[in-house]
Amino acid sequence: MKTKTVNISLPPQVLEMIDLRARQEYKSRSDLIREAALEYVRKQNNWELFRLEAARRAKELGIRTEDDVEEMIDSMRRSRKR
């Protein structure tokens, strides 16, 4: 994999924590930061996909506001009590 070098600024305490974790996992500082950045981007992408799917489903169900959600929950609770 081709890589590019970037410079970042970190507080000394954060860099110490990164270095400690890298030593514990027998990784380089770069490997640890690279993996953390990739994990962050993947999680954000997953959340965005989840958000888009939830918005699609809400539209299908006619949910437009938080009040609609509360009304739907109340309605389900009322029907369960019967």
mmCIF file of the N, C-alpha and C atoms, coordinates in Angstrom:
data_MODEL
# 
_entry.id   MODEL 
# 
loop_
_atom_site.group_PDB 
_atom_site.id 
_atom_site.type_symbol 
_atom_site.label_atom_id 
_atom_site.label_alt_id 
_atom_site.label_comp_id 
_atom_site.label_asym_id 
_atom_site.label_entity_id 
_atom_site.label_seq_id 
_atom_site.pdbx_PDB_ins_code 
_atom_site.Cartn_x 
_atom_site.Cartn_y 
_atom_site.Cartn_z 
_atom_site.occupancy 
_atom_site.B_iso_or_equiv 
_atom_site.pdbx_formal_charge 
_atom_site.auth_seq_id 
_atom_site.auth_comp_id 
_atom_site.auth_asym_id 
_atom_site.auth_atom_id 
_atom_site.pdbx_PDB_model_num 
ATOM 1   N N  . MET A 1 1  ? 0.845   -1.171 0.000  1.00 0.00 ? 1  MET A N  1 
ATOM 2   C CA . MET A 1 1  ? 0.000   0.000  0.000  1.00 0.00 ? 1  MET A CA 1 
ATOM 3   C C  . MET A 1 1  ? 0.892   1.236  0.000  1.00 0.00 ? 1  MET A C  1 
ATOM 4   N N  . LYS A 1 2  ? 0.619   2.130  -0.936 1.00 0.00 ? 2  LYS A N  1 
ATOM 5   C CA . LYS A 1 2  ? 1.374   3.373  -1.000 1.00 0.00 ? 2  LYS A CA 1 
ATOM 6   C C  . LYS A 1 2  ? 0.905   4.302  0.113  1.00 0.00 ? 2  LYS A C  1 
ATOM 7   N N  . THR A 1 3  ? 1.832   4.979  0.743  1.00 0.00 ? 3  THR A N  1 
ATOM 8   C CA . THR A 1 3  ? 1.478   5.875  1.841  1.00 0.00 ? 3  THR A CA 1 
ATOM 9   C C  . THR A 1 3  ? 1.998   7.268  1.571  1.00 0.00 ? 3  THR A C  1 
ATOM 10  N N  . LYS A 1 4  ? 1.398   8.233  2.264  1.00 0.00 ? 4  LYS A N  1 
ATOM 11  C CA . LYS A 1 4  ? 1.864   9.616  2.244  1.00 0.00 ? 4  LYS A CA 1 
ATOM 12  C C  . LYS A 1 4  ? 2.172   10.019 3.675  1.00 0.00 ? 4  LYS A C  1 
ATOM 13  N N  . THR A 1 5  ? 3.147   10.848 3.832  1.00 0.00 ? 5  THR A N  1 
ATOM 14  C CA . THR A 1 5  ? 3.519   11.345 5.147  1.00 0.00 ? 5  THR A CA 1 
ATOM 15  C C  . THR A 1 5  ? 2.722   12.613 5.439  1.00 0.00 ? 5  THR A C  1 
ATOM 16  N N  . VAL A 1 6  ? 2.170   12.673 6.651  1.00 0.00 ? 6  VAL A N  1 
ATOM 17  C CA . VAL A 1 6  ? 1.453   13.865 7.098  1.00 0.00 ? 6  VAL A CA 1 
ATOM 18  C C  . VAL A 1 6  ? 1.993   14.271 8.458  1.00 0.00 ? 6  VAL A C  1 
ATOM 19  N N  . ASN A 1 7  ? 1.834   15.515 8.778  1.00 0.00 ? 7  ASN A N  1 
ATOM 20  C CA . ASN A 1 7  ? 2.239   16.016 10.092 1.00 0.00 ? 7  ASN A CA 1 
ATOM 21  C C  . ASN A 1 7  ? 0.987   16.356 10.878 1.00 0.00 ? 7  ASN A C  1 
ATOM 22  N N  . ILE A 1 8  ? 0.950   15.945 12.134 1.00 0.00 ? 8  ILE A N  1 
ATOM 23  C CA . ILE A 1 8  ? -0.146  16.311 13.018 1.00 0.00 ? 8  ILE A CA 1 
ATOM 24  C C  . ILE A 1 8  ? 0.435   16.820 14.325 1.00 0.00 ? 8  ILE A C  1 
ATOM 25  N N  . SER A 1 9  ? -0.342  17.621 15.007 1.00 0.00 ? 9  SER A N  1 
ATOM 26  C CA . SER A 1 9  ? 0.070   18.134 16.318 1.00 0.00 ? 9  SER A CA 1 
ATOM 27  C C  . SER A 1 9  ? -0.780  17.461 17.380 1.00 0.00 ? 9  SER A C  1 
ATOM 28  N N  . LEU A 1 10 ? -0.120  16.958 18.407 1.00 0.00 ? 10 LEU A N  1 
ATOM 29  C CA . LEU A 1 10 ? -0.808  16.295 19.506 1.00 0.00 ? 10 LEU A CA 1 
ATOM 30  C C  . LEU A 1 10 ? -0.266  16.812 20.828 1.00 0.00 ? 10 LEU A C  1 
ATOM 31  N N  . PRO A 1 11 ? -1.127  16.908 21.824 1.00 0.00 ? 11 PRO A N  1 
ATOM 32  C CA . PRO A 1 11 ? -0.610  17.258 23.155 1.00 0.00 ? 11 PRO A CA 1 
ATOM 33  C C  . PRO A 1 11 ? 0.348   16.161 23.621 1.00 0.00 ? 11 PRO A C  1 
ATOM 34  N N  . PRO A 1 12 ? 1.374   16.538 24.375 1.00 0.00 ? 12 PRO A N  1 
ATOM 35  C CA . PRO A 1 12 ? 2.363   15.552 24.832 1.00 0.00 ? 12 PRO A CA 1 
ATOM 36  C C  . PRO A 1 12 ? 1.731   14.349 25.552 1.00 0.00 ? 12 PRO A C  1 
ATOM 37  N N  . GLN A 1 13 ? 0.688   14.600 26.365 1.00 0.00 ? 13 GLN A N  1 
ATOM 38  C CA . GLN A 1 13 ? 0.066   13.506 27.106 1.00 0.00 ? 13 GLN A CA 1 
ATOM 39  C C  . GLN A 1 13 ? -0.581  12.494 26.150 1.00 0.00 ? 13 GLN A C  1 
ATOM 40  N N  . VAL A 1 14 ? -1.176  12.988 25.079 1.00 0.00 ? 14 VAL A N  1 
ATOM 41  C CA . VAL A 1 14 ? -1.812  12.097 24.096 1.00 0.00 ? 14 VAL A CA 1 
ATOM 42  C C  . VAL A 1 14 ? -0.745  11.269 23.396 1.00 0.00 ? 14 VAL A C  1 
ATOM 43  N N  . LEU A 1 15 ? 0.344   11.906 23.021 1.00 0.00 ? 15 LEU A N  1 
ATOM 44  C CA . LEU A 1 15 ? 1.427   11.180 22.363 1.00 0.00 ? 15 LEU A CA 1 
ATOM 45  C C  . LEU A 1 15 ? 2.014   10.111 23.286 1.00 0.00 ? 15 LEU A C  1 
ATOM 46  N N  . GLU A 1 16 ? 2.121   10.418 24.570 1.00 0.00 ? 16 GLU A N  1 
ATOM 47  C CA . GLU A 1 16 ? 2.612   9.418  25.529 1.00 0.00 ? 16 GLU A CA 1 
ATOM 48  C C  . GLU A 1 16 ? 1.671   8.216  25.587 1.00 0.00 ? 16 GLU A C  1 
ATOM 49  N N  . MET A 1 17 ? 0.354   8.481  25.591 1.00 0.00 ? 17 MET A N  1 
ATOM 50  C CA . MET A 1 17 ? -0.617  7.376  25.622 1.00 0.00 ? 17 MET A CA 1 
ATOM 51  C C  . MET A 1 17 ? -0.537  6.544  24.346 1.00 0.00 ? 17 MET A C  1 
ATOM 52  N N  . ILE A 1 18 ? -0.357  7.215  23.217 1.00 0.00 ? 18 ILE A N  1 
ATOM 53  C CA . ILE A 1 18 ? -0.227  6.505  21.937 1.00 0.00 ? 18 ILE A CA 1 
ATOM 54  C C  . ILE A 1 18 ? 1.022   5.636  21.953 1.00 0.00 ? 18 ILE A C  1 
ATOM 55  N N  . ASP A 1 19 ? 2.126   6.206  22.389 1.00 0.00 ? 19 ASP A N  1 
ATOM 56  C CA . ASP A 1 19 ? 3.377   5.454  22.420 1.00 0.00 ? 19 ASP A CA 1 
ATOM 57  C C  . ASP A 1 19 ? 3.290   4.255  23.356 1.00 0.00 ? 19 ASP A C  1 
ATOM 58  N N  . LEU A 1 20 ? 2.654   4.435  24.504 1.00 0.00 ? 20 LEU A N  1 
ATOM 59  C CA . LEU A 1 20 ? 2.493   3.333  25.449 1.00 0.00 ? 20 LEU A CA 1 
ATOM 60  C C  . LEU A 1 20 ? 1.664   2.213  24.820 1.00 0.00 ? 20 LEU A C  1 
ATOM 61  N N  . ARG A 1 21 ? 0.532   2.594  24.224 1.00 0.00 ? 21 ARG A N  1 
ATOM 62  C CA . ARG A 1 21 ? -0.332  1.582  23.606 1.00 0.00 ? 21 ARG A CA 1 
ATOM 63  C C  . ARG A 1 21 ? 0.398   0.895  22.459 1.00 0.00 ? 21 ARG A C  1 
ATOM 64  N N  . ALA A 1 22 ? 1.145   1.638  21.668 1.00 0.00 ? 22 ALA A N  1 
ATOM 65  C CA . ALA A 1 22 ? 1.892   1.049  20.554 1.00 0.00 ? 22 ALA A CA 1 
ATOM 66  C C  . ALA A 1 22 ? 2.902   0.022  21.067 1.00 0.00 ? 22 ALA A C  1 
ATOM 67  N N  . ARG A 1 23 ? 3.600   0.350  22.140 1.00 0.00 ? 23 ARG A N  1 
ATOM 68  C CA . ARG A 1 23 ? 4.558   -0.609 22.722 1.00 0.00 ? 23 ARG A CA 1 
ATOM 69  C C  . ARG A 1 23 ? 3.836   -1.856 23.231 1.00 0.00 ? 23 ARG A C  1 
ATOM 70  N N  . GLN A 1 24 ? 2.697   -1.654 23.889 1.00 0.00 ? 24 GLN A N  1 
ATOM 71  C CA . GLN A 1 24 ? 1.938   -2.790 24.423 1.00 0.00 ? 24 GLN A CA 1 
ATOM 72  C C  . GLN A 1 24 ? 1.462   -3.736 23.312 1.00 0.00 ? 24 GLN A C  1 
ATOM 73  N N  . GLU A 1 25 ? 1.184   -3.165 22.149 1.00 0.00 ? 25 GLU A N  1 
ATOM 74  C CA . GLU A 1 25 ? 0.680   -3.965 21.034 1.00 0.00 ? 25 GLU A CA 1 
ATOM 75  C C  . GLU A 1 25 ? 1.768   -4.311 20.019 1.00 0.00 ? 25 GLU A C  1 
ATOM 76  N N  . TYR A 1 26 ? 3.026   -3.983 20.349 1.00 0.00 ? 26 TYR A N  1 
ATOM 77  C CA . TYR A 1 26 ? 4.162   -4.249 19.468 1.00 0.00 ? 26 TYR A CA 1 
ATOM 78  C C  . TYR A 1 26 ? 3.939   -3.664 18.077 1.00 0.00 ? 26 TYR A C  1 
ATOM 79  N N  . LYS A 1 27 ? 3.506   -2.410 18.055 1.00 0.00 ? 27 LYS A N  1 
ATOM 80  C CA . LYS A 1 27 ? 3.257   -1.707 16.803 1.00 0.00 ? 27 LYS A CA 1 
ATOM 81  C C  . LYS A 1 27 ? 4.047   -0.415 16.803 1.00 0.00 ? 27 LYS A C  1 
ATOM 82  N N  . SER A 1 28 ? 4.206   0.120  15.627 1.00 0.00 ? 28 SER A N  1 
ATOM 83  C CA . SER A 1 28 ? 4.825   1.447  15.547 1.00 0.00 ? 28 SER A CA 1 
ATOM 84  C C  . SER A 1 28 ? 3.767   2.510  15.850 1.00 0.00 ? 28 SER A C  1 
ATOM 85  N N  . ARG A 1 29 ? 4.225   3.677  16.184 1.00 0.00 ? 29 ARG A N  1 
ATOM 86  C CA . ARG A 1 29 ? 3.314   4.794  16.408 1.00 0.00 ? 29 ARG A CA 1 
ATOM 87  C C  . ARG A 1 29 ? 2.476   5.026  15.159 1.00 0.00 ? 29 ARG A C  1 
ATOM 88  N N  . SER A 1 30 ? 3.118   5.009  14.001 1.00 0.00 ? 30 SER A N  1 
ATOM 89  C CA . SER A 1 30 ? 2.391   5.227  12.745 1.00 0.00 ? 30 SER A CA 1 
ATOM 90  C C  . SER A 1 30 ? 1.318   4.174  12.514 1.00 0.00 ? 30 SER A C  1 
ATOM 91  N N  . ASP A 1 31 ? 1.654   2.909  12.779 1.00 0.00 ? 31 ASP A N  1 
ATOM 92  C CA . ASP A 1 31 ? 0.664   1.841  12.599 1.00 0.00 ? 31 ASP A CA 1 
ATOM 93  C C  . ASP A 1 31 ? -0.546  2.049  13.501 1.00 0.00 ? 31 ASP A C  1 
ATOM 94  N N  . LEU A 1 32 ? -0.279  2.402  14.761 1.00 0.00 ? 32 LEU A N  1 
ATOM 95  C CA . LEU A 1 32 ? -1.371  2.592  15.703 1.00 0.00 ? 32 LEU A CA 1 
ATOM 96  C C  . LEU A 1 32 ? -2.274  3.756  15.277 1.00 0.00 ? 32 LEU A C  1 
ATOM 97  N N  . ILE A 1 33 ? -1.676  4.886  14.911 1.00 0.00 ? 33 ILE A N  1 
ATOM 98  C CA . ILE A 1 33 ? -2.457  6.048  14.496 1.00 0.00 ? 33 ILE A CA 1 
ATOM 99  C C  . ILE A 1 33 ? -3.206  5.753  13.200 1.00 0.00 ? 33 ILE A C  1 
ATOM 100 N N  . ARG A 1 34 ? -2.561  5.058  12.268 1.00 0.00 ? 34 ARG A N  1 
ATOM 101 C CA . ARG A 1 34 ? -3.201  4.690  10.997 1.00 0.00 ? 34 ARG A CA 1 
ATOM 102 C C  . ARG A 1 34 ? -4.423  3.819  11.252 1.00 0.00 ? 34 ARG A C  1 
ATOM 103 N N  . GLU A 1 35 ? -4.272  2.804  12.105 1.00 0.00 ? 35 GLU A N  1 
ATOM 104 C CA . GLU A 1 35 ? -5.393  1.915  12.416 1.00 0.00 ? 35 GLU A CA 1 
ATOM 105 C C  . GLU A 1 35 ? -6.524  2.675  13.115 1.00 0.00 ? 35 GLU A C  1 
ATOM 106 N N  . ALA A 1 36 ? -6.170  3.570  14.032 1.00 0.00 ? 36 ALA A N  1 
ATOM 107 C CA . ALA A 1 36 ? -7.186  4.337  14.749 1.00 0.00 ? 36 ALA A CA 1 
ATOM 108 C C  . ALA A 1 36 ? -7.948  5.254  13.790 1.00 0.00 ? 36 ALA A C  1 
ATOM 109 N N  . ALA A 1 37 ? -7.236  5.892  12.882 1.00 0.00 ? 37 ALA A N  1 
ATOM 110 C CA . ALA A 1 37 ? -7.888  6.785  11.916 1.00 0.00 ? 37 ALA A CA 1 
ATOM 111 C C  . ALA A 1 37 ? -8.812  5.995  10.997 1.00 0.00 ? 37 ALA A C  1 
ATOM 112 N N  . LEU A 1 38 ? -8.359  4.839  10.544 1.00 0.00 ? 38 LEU A N  1 
ATOM 113 C CA . LEU A 1 38 ? -9.180  4.011  9.672  1.00 0.00 ? 38 LEU A CA 1 
ATOM 114 C C  . LEU A 1 38 ? -10.430 3.526  10.391 1.00 0.00 ? 38 LEU A C  1 
ATOM 115 N N  . GLU A 1 39 ? -10.278 3.120  11.635 1.00 0.00 ? 39 GLU A N  1 
ATOM 116 C CA . GLU A 1 39 ? -11.425 2.672  12.435 1.00 0.00 ? 39 GLU A CA 1 
ATOM 117 C C  . GLU A 1 39 ? -12.428 3.810  12.615 1.00 0.00 ? 39 GLU A C  1 
ATOM 118 N N  . TYR A 1 40 ? -11.926 4.999  12.877 1.00 0.00 ? 40 TYR A N  1 
ATOM 119 C CA . TYR A 1 40 ? -12.803 6.154  13.041 1.00 0.00 ? 40 TYR A CA 1 
ATOM 120 C C  . TYR A 1 40 ? -13.604 6.416  11.764 1.00 0.00 ? 40 TYR A C  1 
ATOM 121 N N  . VAL A 1 41 ? -12.921 6.419  10.632 1.00 0.00 ? 41 VAL A N  1 
ATOM 122 C CA . VAL A 1 41 ? -13.599 6.676  9.354  1.00 0.00 ? 41 VAL A CA 1 
ATOM 123 C C  . VAL A 1 41 ? -14.626 5.588  9.069  1.00 0.00 ? 41 VAL A C  1 
ATOM 124 N N  . ARG A 1 42 ? -14.286 4.343  9.315  1.00 0.00 ? 42 ARG A N  1 
ATOM 125 C CA . ARG A 1 42 ? -15.240 3.243  9.098  1.00 0.00 ? 42 ARG A CA 1 
ATOM 126 C C  . ARG A 1 42 ? -16.477 3.393  9.974  1.00 0.00 ? 42 ARG A C  1 
ATOM 127 N N  . LYS A 1 43 ? -16.276 3.719  11.249 1.00 0.00 ? 43 LYS A N  1 
ATOM 128 C CA . LYS A 1 43 ? -17.418 3.903  12.156 1.00 0.00 ? 43 LYS A CA 1 
ATOM 129 C C  . LYS A 1 43 ? -18.305 5.048  11.694 1.00 0.00 ? 43 LYS A C  1 
ATOM 130 N N  . GLN A 1 44 ? -17.688 6.144  11.281 1.00 0.00 ? 44 GLN A N  1 
ATOM 131 C CA . GLN A 1 44 ? -18.472 7.283  10.806 1.00 0.00 ? 44 GLN A CA 1 
ATOM 132 C C  . GLN A 1 44 ? -19.265 6.909  9.557  1.00 0.00 ? 44 GLN A C  1 
ATOM 133 N N  . ASN A 1 45 ? -18.654 6.149  8.662  1.00 0.00 ? 45 ASN A N  1 
ATOM 134 C CA . ASN A 1 45 ? -19.358 5.705  7.462  1.00 0.00 ? 45 ASN A CA 1 
ATOM 135 C C  . ASN A 1 45 ? -20.521 4.792  7.827  1.00 0.00 ? 45 ASN A C  1 
ATOM 136 N N  . ASN A 1 46 ? -20.307 3.891  8.781  1.00 0.00 ? 46 ASN A N  1 
ATOM 137 C CA . ASN A 1 46 ? -21.384 2.997  9.213  1.00 0.00 ? 46 ASN A CA 1 
ATOM 138 C C  . ASN A 1 46 ? -22.532 3.779  9.829  1.00 0.00 ? 46 ASN A C  1 
ATOM 139 N N  . TRP A 1 47 ? -22.202 4.779  10.657 1.00 0.00 ? 47 TRP A N  1 
ATOM 140 C CA . TRP A 1 47 ? -23.253 5.609  11.263 1.00 0.00 ? 47 TRP A CA 1 
ATOM 141 C C  . TRP A 1 47 ? -24.019 6.367  10.197 1.00 0.00 ? 47 TRP A C  1 
ATOM 142 N N  . GLU A 1 48 ? -23.326 6.853  9.174  1.00 0.00 ? 48 GLU A N  1 
ATOM 143 C CA . GLU A 1 48 ? -23.988 7.591  8.107  1.00 0.00 ? 48 GLU A CA 1 
ATOM 144 C C  . GLU A 1 48 ? -24.933 6.664  7.333  1.00 0.00 ? 48 GLU A C  1 
ATOM 145 N N  . LEU A 1 49 ? -24.488 5.441  7.056  1.00 0.00 ? 49 LEU A N  1 
ATOM 146 C CA . LEU A 1 49 ? -25.367 4.479  6.381  1.00 0.00 ? 49 LEU A CA 1 
ATOM 147 C C  . LEU A 1 49 ? -26.572 4.157  7.248  1.00 0.00 ? 49 LEU A C  1 
ATOM 148 N N  . PHE A 1 50 ? -26.358 3.981  8.552  1.00 0.00 ? 50 PHE A N  1 
ATOM 149 C CA . PHE A 1 50 ? -27.454 3.713  9.475  1.00 0.00 ? 50 PHE A CA 1 
ATOM 150 C C  . PHE A 1 50 ? -28.436 4.878  9.493  1.00 0.00 ? 50 PHE A C  1 
ATOM 151 N N  . ARG A 1 51 ? -27.904 6.101  9.555  1.00 0.00 ? 51 ARG A N  1 
ATOM 152 C CA . ARG A 1 51 ? -28.750 7.288  9.583  1.00 0.00 ? 51 ARG A CA 1 
ATOM 153 C C  . ARG A 1 51 ? -29.595 7.397  8.311  1.00 0.00 ? 51 ARG A C  1 
ATOM 154 N N  . LEU A 1 52 ? -28.979 7.122  7.167  1.00 0.00 ? 52 LEU A N  1 
ATOM 155 C CA . LEU A 1 52 ? -29.716 7.193  5.905  1.00 0.00 ? 52 LEU A CA 1 
ATOM 156 C C  . LEU A 1 52 ? -30.820 6.135  5.845  1.00 0.00 ? 52 LEU A C  1 
ATOM 157 N N  . GLU A 1 53 ? -30.525 4.928  6.314  1.00 0.00 ? 53 GLU A N  1 
ATOM 158 C CA . GLU A 1 53 ? -31.528 3.861  6.330  1.00 0.00 ? 53 GLU A CA 1 
ATOM 159 C C  . GLU A 1 53 ? -32.654 4.194  7.299  1.00 0.00 ? 53 GLU A C  1 
ATOM 160 N N  . ALA A 1 54 ? -32.296 4.731  8.456  1.00 0.00 ? 54 ALA A N  1 
ATOM 161 C CA . ALA A 1 54 ? -33.320 5.112  9.435  1.00 0.00 ? 54 ALA A CA 1 
ATOM 162 C C  . ALA A 1 54 ? -34.208 6.221  8.876  1.00 0.00 ? 54 ALA A C  1 
ATOM 163 N N  . ALA A 1 55 ? -33.623 7.174  8.176  1.00 0.00 ? 55 ALA A N  1 
ATOM 164 C CA . ALA A 1 55 ? -34.413 8.256  7.578  1.00 0.00 ? 55 ALA A CA 1 
ATOM 165 C C  . ALA A 1 55 ? -35.355 7.694  6.511  1.00 0.00 ? 55 ALA A C  1 
ATOM 166 N N  . ARG A 1 56 ? -34.882 6.748  5.731  1.00 0.00 ? 56 ARG A N  1 
ATOM 167 C CA . ARG A 1 56 ? -35.726 6.124  4.705  1.00 0.00 ? 56 ARG A CA 1 
ATOM 168 C C  . ARG A 1 56 ? -36.902 5.408  5.340  1.00 0.00 ? 56 ARG A C  1 
ATOM 169 N N  . ARG A 1 57 ? -36.624 4.627  6.399  1.00 0.00 ? 57 ARG A N  1 
ATOM 170 C CA . ARG A 1 57 ? -37.691 3.891  7.084  1.00 0.00 ? 57 ARG A CA 1 
ATOM 171 C C  . ARG A 1 57 ? -38.682 4.843  7.748  1.00 0.00 ? 57 ARG A C  1 
ATOM 172 N N  . ALA A 1 58 ? -38.175 5.903  8.356  1.00 0.00 ? 58 ALA A N  1 
ATOM 173 C CA . ALA A 1 58 ? -39.053 6.879  8.997  1.00 0.00 ? 58 ALA A CA 1 
ATOM 174 C C  . ALA A 1 58 ? -39.996 7.492  7.969  1.00 0.00 ? 58 ALA A C  1 
ATOM 175 N N  . LYS A 1 59 ? -39.466 7.796  6.804  1.00 0.00 ? 59 LYS A N  1 
ATOM 176 C CA . LYS A 1 59 ? -40.301 8.371  5.739  1.00 0.00 ? 59 LYS A CA 1 
ATOM 177 C C  . LYS A 1 59 ? -41.375 7.375  5.318  1.00 0.00 ? 59 LYS A C  1 
ATOM 178 N N  . GLU A 1 60 ? -41.000 6.110  5.182  1.00 0.00 ? 60 GLU A N  1 
ATOM 179 C CA . GLU A 1 60 ? -41.966 5.057  4.821  1.00 0.00 ? 60 GLU A CA 1 
ATOM 180 C C  . GLU A 1 60 ? -43.089 4.967  5.849  1.00 0.00 ? 60 GLU A C  1 
ATOM 181 N N  . LEU A 1 61 ? -42.730 5.140  7.125  1.00 0.00 ? 61 LEU A N  1 
ATOM 182 C CA . LEU A 1 61 ? -43.711 5.021  8.202  1.00 0.00 ? 61 LEU A CA 1 
ATOM 183 C C  . LEU A 1 61 ? -44.452 6.330  8.485  1.00 0.00 ? 61 LEU A C  1 
ATOM 184 N N  . GLY A 1 62 ? -44.101 7.367  7.763  1.00 0.00 ? 62 GLY A N  1 
ATOM 185 C CA . GLY A 1 62 ? -44.763 8.651  7.966  1.00 0.00 ? 62 GLY A CA 1 
ATOM 186 C C  . GLY A 1 62 ? -44.281 9.411  9.183  1.00 0.00 ? 62 GLY A C  1 
ATOM 187 N N  . ILE A 1 63 ? -43.106 9.090  9.655  1.00 0.00 ? 63 ILE A N  1 
ATOM 188 C CA . ILE A 1 63 ? -42.531 9.762  10.824 1.00 0.00 ? 63 ILE A CA 1 
ATOM 189 C C  . ILE A 1 63 ? -41.761 10.985 10.335 1.00 0.00 ? 63 ILE A C  1 
ATOM 190 N N  . ARG A 1 64 ? -42.166 12.153 10.827 1.00 0.00 ? 64 ARG A N  1 
ATOM 191 C CA . ARG A 1 64 ? -41.510 13.385 10.409 1.00 0.00 ? 64 ARG A CA 1 
ATOM 192 C C  . ARG A 1 64 ? -40.888 14.145 11.589 1.00 0.00 ? 64 ARG A C  1 
ATOM 193 N N  . THR A 1 65 ? -41.449 13.931 12.773 1.00 0.00 ? 65 THR A N  1 
ATOM 194 C CA . THR A 1 65 ? -40.956 14.666 13.945 1.00 0.00 ? 65 THR A CA 1 
ATOM 195 C C  . THR A 1 65 ? -40.807 13.709 15.128 1.00 0.00 ? 65 THR A C  1 
ATOM 196 N N  . GLU A 1 66 ? -40.185 14.201 16.198 1.00 0.00 ? 66 GLU A N  1 
ATOM 197 C CA . GLU A 1 66 ? -40.080 13.408 17.426 1.00 0.00 ? 66 GLU A CA 1 
ATOM 198 C C  . GLU A 1 66 ? -41.461 13.141 18.006 1.00 0.00 ? 66 GLU A C  1 
ATOM 199 N N  . ASP A 1 67 ? -42.374 14.097 17.831 1.00 0.00 ? 67 ASP A N  1 
ATOM 200 C CA . ASP A 1 67 ? -43.738 13.901 18.320 1.00 0.00 ? 67 ASP A CA 1 
ATOM 201 C C  . ASP A 1 67 ? -44.391 12.705 17.632 1.00 0.00 ? 67 ASP A C  1 
ATOM 202 N N  . ASP A 1 68 ? -44.087 12.516 16.345 1.00 0.00 ? 68 ASP A N  1 
ATOM 203 C CA . ASP A 1 68 ? -44.629 11.357 15.621 1.00 0.00 ? 68 ASP A CA 1 
ATOM 204 C C  . ASP A 1 68 ? -44.127 10.053 16.240 1.00 0.00 ? 68 ASP A C  1 
ATOM 205 N N  . VAL A 1 69 ? -42.870 10.036 16.631 1.00 0.00 ? 69 VAL A N  1 
ATOM 206 C CA . VAL A 1 69 ? -42.288 8.842  17.252 1.00 0.00 ? 69 VAL A CA 1 
ATOM 207 C C  . VAL A 1 69 ? -42.977 8.584  18.591 1.00 0.00 ? 69 VAL A C  1 
ATOM 208 N N  . GLU A 1 70 ? -43.129 9.626  19.382 1.00 0.00 ? 70 GLU A N  1 
ATOM 209 C CA . GLU A 1 70 ? -43.774 9.460  20.691 1.00 0.00 ? 70 GLU A CA 1 
ATOM 210 C C  . GLU A 1 70 ? -45.210 8.970  20.533 1.00 0.00 ? 70 GLU A C  1 
ATOM 211 N N  . GLU A 1 71 ? -45.922 9.497  19.565 1.00 0.00 ? 71 GLU A N  1 
ATOM 212 C CA . GLU A 1 71 ? -47.299 9.063  19.321 1.00 0.00 ? 71 GLU A CA 1 
ATOM 213 C C  . GLU A 1 71 ? -47.337 7.600  18.889 1.00 0.00 ? 71 GLU A C  1 
ATOM 214 N N  . MET A 1 72 ? -46.394 7.194  18.070 1.00 0.00 ? 72 MET A N  1 
ATOM 215 C CA . MET A 1 72 ? -46.334 5.803  17.623 1.00 0.00 ? 72 MET A CA 1 
ATOM 216 C C  . MET A 1 72 ? -46.075 4.872  18.814 1.00 0.00 ? 72 MET A C  1 
ATOM 217 N N  . ILE A 1 73 ? -45.158 5.265  19.688 1.00 0.00 ? 73 ILE A N  1 
ATOM 218 C CA . ILE A 1 73 ? -44.846 4.460  20.873 1.00 0.00 ? 73 ILE A CA 1 
ATOM 219 C C  . ILE A 1 73 ? -46.067 4.381  21.787 1.00 0.00 ? 73 ILE A C  1 
ATOM 220 N N  . ASP A 1 74 ? -46.706 5.522  22.028 1.00 0.00 ? 74 ASP A N  1 
ATOM 221 C CA . ASP A 1 74 ? -47.909 5.542  22.877 1.00 0.00 ? 74 ASP A CA 1 
ATOM 222 C C  . ASP A 1 74 ? -49.001 4.649  22.298 1.00 0.00 ? 74 ASP A C  1 
ATOM 223 N N  . SER A 1 75 ? -49.172 4.709  20.988 1.00 0.00 ? 75 SER A N  1 
ATOM 224 C CA . SER A 1 75 ? -50.190 3.894  20.325 1.00 0.00 ? 75 SER A CA 1 
ATOM 225 C C  . SER A 1 75 ? -49.899 2.404  20.497 1.00 0.00 ? 75 SER A C  1 
ATOM 226 N N  . MET A 1 76 ? -48.629 2.028  20.339 1.00 0.00 ? 76 MET A N  1 
ATOM 227 C CA . MET A 1 76 ? -48.248 0.621  20.509 1.00 0.00 ? 76 MET A CA 1 
ATOM 228 C C  . MET A 1 76 ? -48.476 0.170  21.949 1.00 0.00 ? 76 MET A C  1 
ATOM 229 N N  . ARG A 1 77 ? -48.147 1.025  22.903 1.00 0.00 ? 77 ARG A N  1 
ATOM 230 C CA . ARG A 1 77 ? -48.348 0.676  24.310 1.00 0.00 ? 77 ARG A CA 1 
ATOM 231 C C  . ARG A 1 77 ? -49.829 0.508  24.625 1.00 0.00 ? 77 ARG A C  1 
ATOM 232 N N  . ARG A 1 78 ? -50.659 1.397  24.075 1.00 0.00 ? 78 ARG A N  1 
ATOM 233 C CA . ARG A 1 78 ? -52.104 1.293  24.306 1.00 0.00 ? 78 ARG A CA 1 
ATOM 234 C C  . ARG A 1 78 ? -52.649 -0.008 23.729 1.00 0.00 ? 78 ARG A C  1 
ATOM 235 N N  . SER A 1 79 ? -52.168 -0.374 22.544 1.00 0.00 ? 79 SER A N  1 
ATOM 236 C CA . SER A 1 79 ? -52.685 -1.602 21.915 1.00 0.00 ? 79 SER A CA 1 
ATOM 237 C C  . SER A 1 79 ? -52.226 -2.851 22.658 1.00 0.00 ? 79 SER A C  1 
ATOM 238 N N  . ARG A 1 80 ? -51.070 -2.825 23.313 1.00 0.00 ? 80 ARG A N  1 
ATOM 239 C CA . ARG A 1 80 ? -50.574 -3.958 24.072 1.00 0.00 ? 80 ARG A CA 1 
ATOM 240 C C  . ARG A 1 80 ? -51.351 -4.159 25.371 1.00 0.00 ? 80 ARG A C  1 
ATOM 241 N N  . LYS A 1 81 ? -51.859 -3.055 25.924 1.00 0.00 ? 81 LYS A N  1 
ATOM 242 C CA . LYS A 1 81 ? -52.609 -3.131 27.179 1.00 0.00 ? 81 LYS A CA 1 
ATOM 243 C C  . LYS A 1 81 ? -53.973 -3.777 26.982 1.00 0.00 ? 81 LYS A C  1 
ATOM 244 N N  . ARG A 1 82 ? -54.459 -3.768 25.781 1.00 0.00 ? 82 ARG A N  1 
ATOM 245 C CA . ARG A 1 82 ? -55.802 -4.308 25.502 1.00 0.00 ? 82 ARG A CA 1 
ATOM 246 C C  . ARG A 1 82 ? -55.805 -5.794 25.487 1.00 0.00 ? 82 ARG A C  1 
# 
